[in-house]
Amino acid sequence: MIPSPSAFVVSEDYPPAKRAVLGAALELFAHRGVDGVSIRDIAARSGFSNPAMFKHFESKEALAQTLFEVCYRHVAVSFLRSGATLESALRHALDFIEASPDCVCYVLENVRRYWRDLPTEVRSIGLVGSMRRLIEQEQMRGRIRGDVNPQLSAALILGMLGQIARMAQFAELPRPASQLASELIQMIDRGLGA
């Protein structure tokens, strides 16, 4: 049984039918994997016929790639707002995880499969690189120790957020993700702080 849909918002640039298909595909792909879902499953979930599905996407893989790009843009923008501090980035990330854990999990589970086909401008928003820059900024401010490896710390923090998204997806968090911010910031401060 798939839980109720998360608050996934597809750009208004897409027609309503295409948005409905993408939303249905996300629900199914996030819980069963791309290979565990058929076009028929997506059509049934979205309320469209198989031929109507192909009017919007030439194949299930094309749908999955488009969905990956849409989700990746959402995750990158939500996790790493420009000019953000590490603390504000964590708070934004946890808010987004609470609203759409399926979107985060879909990106994490499919990055190897769909990353290479993203447009260059989207690939330039690297999550690890952006998080690394936030950590380097915190090192310059003296909030994070200078001997901490920013690249490994970025991977650690993003991995932690990914696990929180998985826990949120399966309703295993002790409280809403947004309420974990202070505790996570304290943990990071204890582990990496100056």
Buried (B, 14 or more C-beta within 10 A) or exposed (E): EEEEBBEBEBEEEBEEBBBBBBBBBBBBBBBEEBEEBEBEBBBBBBEBEEEEBBEBBEEBEEBBBBBBBBBBBBBBEBBBBEEBBBBBBBBBBBBBBBBBBBBBBBBBBBBEBBBEEBEEEBEEBBBBEBBBBBBBBBBEEEBBEEEBEBEEBBBBBBEBBBEBBBBBBEEEBEEEBBEBBEEBBEEBBEEBBE
